[in-house]
Amino acid sequence: MNKVRRAGQILHQLGGQHQDRTIELDIWAELPDTLSKLKALASEPRLRIIEYLAHHLCNLTEIAEALNMNLATVTMHINILEEAGLIICEHKPGDRGTQRVCGCLFDRLNVHVVRKREPDVGNLLEFPIRIGSYTDFQVAPTCGIVSSTGLIGLLDDPASFYEAERINAELLWFHCGYVEYRLPNRLPSSAKLESLSLSMEVCSEAPMHHLDWPSDITVWINGVELGSWTSPSDFGGIRGKLTPSWQWESDTQYGLLKVWQVSQVGSLVDGLRVSDVSLSDLAIHNNSFISVRIGVKEDATHVGGVNIFGAKFGNYPQDIVLRIRYF
């Protein structure tokens, strides 16, 4: 495959012109991450690099030549942008050895400077979900589970998902199938639902890692499919902020924090509408539990697996979190 065609395909999976890739910065919720990104952008040369990478997938030499910048200077700026999580780089074979190929991870950045109004006490139910606390699963290799200290069970062995130690999982992955969680339904019988959201750090699942590896990751609530998000990559090659040192950098390192949300009028992923499924379709009041299923369908357009991260793996110190707002 020629370079131009391959670059076009990778840019398509990273978002390119076909997918909205928005970074949401909330200075009240994630101040260190927000400062890191804003400091990285507070530079004219780095803004020029970001603008160029928004339309090109290229190596450092190509960036230096296109922007008439010194290669050492470009390298310094690229390191800052990569550390801030604004671009992604991967070492790939080139004409003269290994080259560092870079791409931009966003096309829009929103900064929330007004503190969000907290709901009145009692108007929010929040359920942190340990990723190993699933009550049902059906997975196909490649698959596995690790805790913060090492492998649980065996690699590529679905039976290992039954291991008692799975409750300590901090990363789990599979090629297709699902894991399902059940939570106690603590919603008052008289409550009127306002919104439901599910947030988690996820990415595709490839052997080792692969930046060009799309996967359609789907969420179901109470057996109702909310919609899918296409993950562009299985992110590796750069250590995740929380990923243990024993995990090889060539393996999966981190994901992206994604939010599925359901309102009275439809379902969204990161604010983008994915289906017409509304809160009334979920029949939350009908059962003593709420089920949450995360998976990759066998007949999906992109069957590229899923990695689900816990609070001690990846870039975000959180487990899966389900939130229900009501009045």
Phi and psi in degrees as a GROMACS rama.xvg file:
@    title "Ramachandran Plot"
@    xaxis  label "Phi"
@    yaxis  label "Psi"
@TYPE xy
-70.3739  160.906  ASN-2
-60.6058  -42.8013  LYS-3
-63.9062  -44.0284  VAL-4
-65.7449  -43.5719  ARG-5
-64.0356  -42.5014  ARG-6
-60.6902  -40.6955  ALA-7
-62.7333  -39.8453  GLY-8
-67.3091  -42.1271  GLN-9
-65.4959  -43.3771  ILE-10
-62.0139  -34.6902  LEU-11
-62.2477  -42.364  HIS-12
-72.9135  -31.3181  GLN-13
-77.5306  -7.88595  LEU-14
132.227  -53.0066  GLY-15
46.5722  -134.977  GLY-16
-98.8102  5.34959  GLN-17
-111.036  -5.03102  HIS-18
-143.329  129.898  GLN-19
-71.4992  123.594  ASP-20
-121.346  95.5448  ARG-21
-107.842  132.912  THR-22
-99.2587  123.722  ILE-23
-102.458  121.672  GLU-24
-113.041  122.662  LEU-25
-116.671  108.613  ASP-26
-68.1893  -15.2666  ILE-27
-89.2403  -23.2067  TRP-28
-101.197  -40.285  ALA-29
-132.898  63.4132  GLU-30
-59.8956  -47.0762  LEU-31
-59.4128  -43.0466  PRO-32
-66.4527  -40.6092  ASP-33
-62.7818  -45.8591  THR-34
-61.9591  -41.5324  LEU-35
-59.4649  -44.6719  SER-36
-70.3252  -41.9189  LYS-37
-67.9323  -38.4878  LEU-38
-63.3884  -39.2676  LYS-39
-63.9812  -31.9795  ALA-40
-86.2939  -10.0898  LEU-41
-82.4757  55.3663  ALA-42
-158.728  125.799  SER-43
-61.176  -45.2343  GLU-44
-59.4283  -39.5893  PRO-45
-70.6247  -33.687  ARG-46
-65.1132  -37.2871  LEU-47
-64.5755  -40.3044  ARG-48
-64.745  -44.716  ILE-49
-58.773  -45.1934  ILE-50
-60.5258  -40.9217  GLU-51
-68.2247  -43.9731  TYR-52
-70.766  -18.0161  LEU-53
-65.3651  -19.9492  ALA-54
-121.619  -4.93873  HIS-55
-137.699  143.808  HIS-56
-107.432  113.109  LEU-57
-154.639  169.826  CYS-58
-92.2438  176.746  ASN-59
-65.9984  -37.0812  LEU-60
-63.2879  -41.5588  THR-61
-64.7923  -37.6978  GLU-62
-64.0078  -46.2891  ILE-63
-60.0459  -43.6943  ALA-64
-67.912  -42.4343  GLU-65
-67.2037  -34.1445  ALA-66
-103.459  4.67121  LEU-67
54.6027  51.1583  ASN-68
-122.975  154.492  MET-69
-67.3991  139.461  ASN-70
-60.5743  -40.6432  LEU-71
-63.6116  -38.1604  ALA-72
-66.6932  -42.6954  THR-73
-60.023  -43.5427  VAL-74
-59.0719  -43.5333  THR-75
-61.4543  -46.7748  MET-76
-66.9074  -38.7086  HIS-77
-61.9129  -41.6293  ILE-78
-60.472  -41.2353  ASN-79
-66.4845  -44.6462  ILE-80
-65.8653  -37.4565  LEU-81
-69.0843  -42.9814  GLU-82
-61.6669  -33.1237  GLU-83
-79.2563  -7.15319  ALA-84
78.5852  23.6134  GLY-85
-95.0991  -24.8927  LEU-86
-132.548  167.362  ILE-87
-129.806  140.509  ILE-88
-127.605  147.84  CYS-89
-143.523  141.161  GLU-90
-81.7819  124.739  HIS-91
-131.543  154.255  LYS-92
-61.6479  139.003  PRO-93
-129.515  -174.885  GLY-94
-65.0728  -30.2521  ASP-95
-125.005  56.7151  ARG-96
96.4367  -145.315  GLY-97
-91.2484  138.815  THR-98
-122.678  151.382  GLN-99
-99.0219  108.813  ARG-100
-98.197  133.531  VAL-101
-122.893  148.538  CYS-102
-145.074  153.552  GLY-103
-85.9617  139.54  CYS-104
-94.9261  -1.80278  LEU-105
-148.452  158.743  PHE-106
-126.113  -0.443517  ASP-107
-152.074  142.418  ARG-108
-133.803  120.289  LEU-109
-109.364  129.422  ASN-110
-110.874  119.597  VAL-111
-94.6897  110.361  HIS-112
-103.305  -13.3684  VAL-113
-96.602  126.759  VAL-114
-59.8778  129.714  ARG-115
-67.8795  138.797  LYS-116
-66.3166  125.224  ARG-117
-77.0698  139.19  GLU-118
-68.1867  159.04  PRO-119
-59.7466  151.867  ASP-120
-55.5782  132.253  VAL-121
95.3491  -8.04621  GLY-122
-95.3096  5.30395  ASN-123
-136.375  126.815  LEU-124
-107.317  128.651  LEU-125
-127.591  128.233  GLU-126
-121.946  102.653  PHE-127
-70.9647  134.015  PRO-128
-120.116  112.076  ILE-129
-62.5912  134.011  ARG-130
-66.3217  -21.0278  ILE-131
-90.7878  4.68551  GLY-132
-92.8617  21.645  SER-133
-63.3146  151.554  TYR-134
-106.852  -11.0806  THR-135
-153.839  151.657  ASP-136
-158.947  158.619  PHE-137
-151.528  108.809  GLN-138
-131.407  153.68  VAL-139
-125.797  145.508  ALA-140
-63.2233  152.032  PRO-141
-71.3013  138.584  THR-142
-152.873  159.862  CYS-143
174.476  170.073  GLY-144
-139.581  138.274  ILE-145
-133.443  149.736  VAL-146
-95.6626  -170.233  SER-147
-72.6603  -11.1585  SER-148
-112.794  -13.2865  THR-149
160.471  -170.805  GLY-150
-69.4156  140.976  LEU-151
-106.017  119.47  ILE-152
73.0333  -138.256  GLY-153
-120.488  157.266  LEU-154
-74.5087  145.181  LEU-155
53.6043  37.7983  ASP-156
-128.737  97.1485  ASP-157
-54.2024  -30.0611  PRO-158
-62.0478  -24.3892  ALA-159
-66.2288  -16.7736  SER-160
-71.5683  -8.04551  PHE-161
-90.6684  -9.62648  TYR-162
-55.1071  138.123  GLU-163
-61.1604  -30.6461  ALA-164
-70.8826  -6.99393  GLU-165
-57.6435  -23.6947  ARG-166
-62.0416  -21.2271  ILE-167
-92.6332  9.35496  ASN-168
-60.7234  140.17  ALA-169
-120.866  -9.29861  GLU-170
-154.515  131.67  LEU-171
-137.573  152.312  LEU-172
-150.599  155.647  TRP-173
-161.842  159.244  PHE-174
-78.115  -45.4831  HIS-175
-153.858  166.252  CYS-176
115.993  -148.554  GLY-177
-162.043  163.092  TYR-178
-124.387  143.887  VAL-179
-128.824  138.36  GLU-180
-118.363  147.067  TYR-181
-123.543  131.064  ARG-182
-120.275  146.508  LEU-183
-65.6661  134.129  PRO-184
-84.1022  102.143  ASN-185
-100.936  15.2462  ARG-186
-74.5366  127.564  LEU-187
-57.7246  143.103  PRO-188
-61.3962  -25.9775  SER-189
-90.672  -1.34285  SER-190
-68.6409  142.496  ALA-191
-108.052  122.229  LYS-192
-70.0155  138.814  LEU-193
-106.992  -44.1319  GLU-194
-164.263  158.61  SER-195
-134.571  134.364  LEU-196
-137.091  150.11  SER-197
-131.154  119.478  LEU-198
-117.311  144.549  SER-199
-166.165  156.429  MET-200
-94.1524  121.71  GLU-201
-143.052  162.394  VAL-202
-160.236  179.651  CYS-203
-70.7333  172.487  SER-204
-129.286  110.155  GLU-205
-119.958  161.286  ALA-206
-58.029  129.464  PRO-207
62.3716  -105.493  MET-208
-151.389  164.343  HIS-209
-162.137  125.417  HIS-210
-77.3105  -19.8878  LEU-211
-109.728  74.2448  ASP-212
-147.663  77.4256  TRP-213
-70.181  147.041  PRO-214
-150.315  135.532  SER-215
-90.8126  105.278  ASP-216
-97.3536  127.082  ILE-217
-117.64  147.799  THR-218
-122.817  137.802  VAL-219
-122.748  140.727  TRP-220
-120.446  124.772  ILE-221
52.0698  38.1243  ASN-222
80.2545  0.430458  GLY-223
-100.83  124.909  VAL-224
-73.7166  121.874  GLU-225
-81.5919  -39.3455  LEU-226
148.718  173.476  GLY-227
-120.214  152.223  SER-228
-121.866  133.938  TRP-229
-90.0952  107.449  THR-230
-73.1481  134.514  SER-231
-80.8419  -24.4107  PRO-232
-151.869  160.175  SER-233
-102.843  103.597  ASP-234
-79.1859  124.007  PHE-235
-155.708  -173.923  GLY-236
88.9596  -20.3379  GLY-237
-131.37  126.311  ILE-238
-63.9736  134.401  ARG-239
-66.4482  151.613  GLY-240
-59.8788  -31.6076  LYS-241
-109.945  -5.8454  LEU-242
-67.008  130.381  THR-243
-59.8212  152.234  PRO-244
-66.2537  -22.6836  SER-245
-74.859  -17.6789  TRP-246
-76.2651  120.677  GLN-247
-60.2717  141.294  TRP-248
-64.9073  -21.793  GLU-249
-76.2906  -11.5101  SER-250
-92.8807  176.883  ASP-251
-55.6378  133.957  THR-252
-118.518  -36.6899  GLN-253
-162.007  169.469  TYR-254
-129.94  -160.049  GLY-255
-116.238  142.686  LEU-256
-82.4826  115.572  LEU-257
-119.412  148.421  LYS-258
-128.061  117.095  VAL-259
-90.1128  134.58  TRP-260
-136.15  140.744  GLN-261
-121.945  132.611  VAL-262
-123.152  -167.328  SER-263
-72.8462  -13.9935  GLN-264
-120.145  -3.1121  VAL-265
161.27  -177.77  GLY-266
-118.258  144.345  SER-267
-135.431  156.121  LEU-268
-122.16  117.98  VAL-269
52.4149  38.8251  ASP-270
86.0726  -3.64577  GLY-271
-102.112  127.486  LEU-272
-64.5535  131.931  ARG-273
-121.125  -17.4534  VAL-274
-165.116  172.211  SER-275
-92.9092  4.62377  ASP-276
-62.7684  126.902  VAL-277
-116.157  175.008  SER-278
-57.9493  -37.6433  LEU-279
-63.8542  -26.4169  SER-280
-71.2385  -19.1594  ASP-281
-85.232  -14.6733  LEU-282
49.4306  49.1056  ALA-283
-59.4214  -37.1384  ILE-284
-75.6796  -8.12406  HIS-285
-82.0247  -15.0646  ASN-286
-132.104  161.886  ASN-287
-82.2945  -3.86347  SER-288
-134.456  163.505  PHE-289
-120.227  124.884  ILE-290
-99.5592  140.043  SER-291
-126.615  119.367  VAL-292
-117.983  135.883  ARG-293
-127.167  129.887  ILE-294
-170.236  -175.396  GLY-295
-127.851  120.112  VAL-296
-73.1825  145.637  LYS-297
-63.0449  -29.6776  GLU-298
-101.769  17.7187  ASP-299
-64.0687  155.912  ALA-300
-61.5725  -42.0959  THR-301
-119.328  102.656  HIS-302
-95.4431  84.5434  VAL-303
-120.727  19.4635  GLY-304
73.191  179.582  GLY-305
-148.968  140.766  VAL-306
-110.134  131.434  ASN-307
-116.751  127.085  ILE-308
-103.426  141.507  PHE-309
-93.1012  -171.368  GLY-310
-71.6511  -15.825  ALA-311
-112.956  20.8966  LYS-312
-142.744  145.425  PHE-313
90.013  -144.288  GLY-314
-112.865  -10.5506  ASN-315
-123.699  124.427  TYR-316
-79.3425  60.8757  PRO-317
-145.906  152.871  GLN-318
-86.7377  -171.369  ASP-319
-64.1063  139.529  ILE-320
-131.393  123.87  VAL-321
-104.426  129.51  LEU-322
-125.826  134.733  ARG-323
-125.159  121.753  ILE-324
-103.897  139.884  ARG-325
-151.211  168.37  TYR-326
